[in-house]
Amino acid sequence: LRDHLDELVPSYADARAGAAKFFGAQDALEAGQNAVSSKMSNREMKAGLDKMSPAEKRLFQDGFVDRYVQTIREMPDRRSVLNKIANSSAARERLTMALGPQKTSELEAMLRVEGVMDLARGAVRGNSTTARQLMELGLAGGINLYEGHGSFTTDPEAIAKSLLIYGAARGHRVIDERIAQQVAKLLVSSNVKDLDKGIKLIARNKALMGAIRNADAAIGAIGTRAAAPALGKRVWTSD
């Protein structure tokens, strides 16, 4: 029906596409996807967004988030990319322009949490050196992750809690242990609504956002140190 209307009334197609054509797209959803890698300036992007209706802007946001998350996840070192974006006023302005300040913070929180928990689980299941370093982070946050007999806890909630407390301490802040426990429980929940609630709590709280950034940096450093010997070994044996 839509295609038929496009043929009968060309102006209908123009109205449906709206400002999406500004982004070289067929519709607002595709416009959002294209905007992630677009070389247009922030001023040009704002001009295009200002022409969109509220409904188009929602579709634009959906497309933008989908492509942005996909792009970040495909990066070999997404942590450094997130750090560069966080430290770039132009990049932050672009994200805020596309999503608004709250959704921008929630998107960063989601990607940080995802990266932290993936690496934490891998560290516990990995070699003893990596697990020991993770345990030391926990101890630095006042949480003992060591269970004795050379084994470390694999409880994701305990790991998340310890990383939040450590991350806050690294930023010279203090997080109430009960709050850390509550947020950790939400972050490891299999219920999507609980996870979303935990991410929003982090995004709205400067101390929690700072904690997750610091924890991300610390656990990323562990992963880098653990990978270095293995990489060196592969290079040596390839000669």
N, C-alpha and C positions, 0 to 999 in steps of 0.2 A: 504493500500500500504506500509506504513512504517513497519508494523508487518511482511508483506510478504518479504520485503527487509531484515529485520532482520534475517529471517529464511534462505534465500538464501545466504546472505553474512554476516556472523557473525561480520566481521570487521566493517560493516556499523553501527551496534548497538553500538559498542565500540566508534566509532567516534562521533555518535550522543550524547551518554551519556557524552563523553569527561571526563572532570575532576570531573563531578558530583559524580562519584563513590567514590571519595575521601571523600565525605560527607555522604556516605551510601545512595545515592539517585539515582533514575532512570534518572533524567535529571536536568538541571541547576535550573529550577524553584523550584523543590522539594529540591534541595541542599540549596537554599536560605532559605526556610522554616525551614529545619533541623538545619541550622546554628544558628538560634535564641536561641535554647535551647541546642546546642551542648556544650559538656564539653572540646572540644579540645582547646588547647592554641591558643593565637593570632598568634604565629609563625606558628603553623600548619595550621591555617585558611588561612594565607597569602600564604603559600606554595600551598594550593589547588586553591586559586584564581589566582595565577600566571600561573597556567596551563590552565586557561579558555580563550577562545576566546572572543573578544569584545561582540559578540552576546550572548554568554553564560553568560557573566558578567551582561548584561542587564536583562536577565531572572532571574539570581541569585538575583539581586537587587529587582525585582518585587516580588519574593517569600519571600525575607527577610522582606521587608516593610509590606507586607500583614500579615505575621505571627506576626511580632513585634507589629503592631498596634492592632491586635486582642488580643494578650497577654496583652498588657498594658491596654486596655479597660476592660478586665475581672478582673483586679486587684481591690481589695476593696479600696485601697488607691494609685491610680496610681500617684498621685502628689509626694508622698514620693519616689516612685520608680524612677520617672523622676529626682528627686533631687539627688538620690544616683548615678544614671548614669552620671548626669552632673558633679558630684564631684569625679567620679572615672576615673582616667586617663586610666586605662586598658579598662573600658567599653566604654569610648569615642573613644579610639584607635580602638576597635573592630567595632564600628559603622562606623567610618570614613573609615576603611579598606573595609567594605562591601559596603558603599554607596558613599564615597567621602565626603569631608568637607561641601560642600554646601547643599547636600541632607540631611546630618545628621542634620544640623541646621534647615532646612525646616521641617524635621520630628518632631523635638522637638517643633518648633514654632506651627505647626499644632495641636499637642496634647495639648500644653499649652492653645492655643486659645480655643480649643474645651472644655477643662475643665473649663476655666474661664467663658465662655459664658453660659455654662450649669448651673453652680452654680449661676451666676448672675441672670439669668432668674428665677431660682428656688427661690432665695432669695427675689426677688421682689414679687413673687406670694405667698411667704410663710408668716410666722408670722411677726408681726410688729417690734419685736426686731431685727430680722435678716435684715429686710428692713431698719431699722434705722441705723444699723451698716454699711450697704452698702452705705447709704446716707452720713454717716460720712466720708467714704473713698472718696466719690465724692467731698465733701466739702474740704477735705484735698488736693485734686487735683485741687481745684478752680472751681469745677462744682457743682451746686446745683441740686440735683435729687429730691428734695421735691416739690410737686405740690400744697400743701396746703390741709386743711381738712383731715389730717391724711393719705393722699395718696402719693405714690411715683411714679416717672415716670416708665413706662414699655417700654420706647423706647430703644431698644437694642443698637442703635447707640450712644445715649447719655451715656448709661452705659459703653459701650466699650471705648468711648473717655475719660470718667472720670477715668476709671481704668488704662488706658495707662498713663495719666498725673500723677495720684497718684503713679503708679509704678515707674515712672521715678524719681519723687520727693523723694520717699523712698530710691532710690539708689543715692541720691544727684546729680541728673541730671535734666536737663530741656528739655522738648520736645515742640517744636513750636506747638501752639494750632491748627494751620491750618493743620500741618502734622498729628497730632493726629486725627483730624476730618476726614481727607482723609483716613487714615488707618482704622479707626473705620467703616467708610462707606463701605469699601471693605470687612471687616471681617463679617459684618452682611448681606451682599448681598446674594440674592438667586441665583445669577449667579456664577457658579462654577469657571469660569475664573477670576472673580473679587476676590473671596475668595482666590484663588491660588496666585493672584498678591499681596494681602495683606499679606499673609503668607511669601511670598518671600521677601517683603519689611522688615518685622520684622527679618527674618533670616539673612539678609545682613547688618543690622544696629545694632551695639552693644548696643546703647542706647535703641532702641525699644525692643531688645531681653531681655535686663536687666529689662525693664519696665514690660514686660509680665510675666517674672519670678516672679518679686516682687508682681505684681497684683495677680498672681496665689497663691502665699503664703498667701497674706492678705485675699483674699476671701475664701481660704481654711480654714483659721483660724476661719472665721465667721461661716462657715458650721460646723466646729467641735464644736464650742461653742454652736451653736443652737441645735446640736444633743445631747449634753451631758445631759441637763435637761430631755429630752424625754427618753433617755436611762435609766437614774436614776429612772424615774417614772416607767418604765416597770419592772426594776429589783425589785423595792419596792413592786409593786402590785403582783409580781409573788410569793412572800413569803406566 
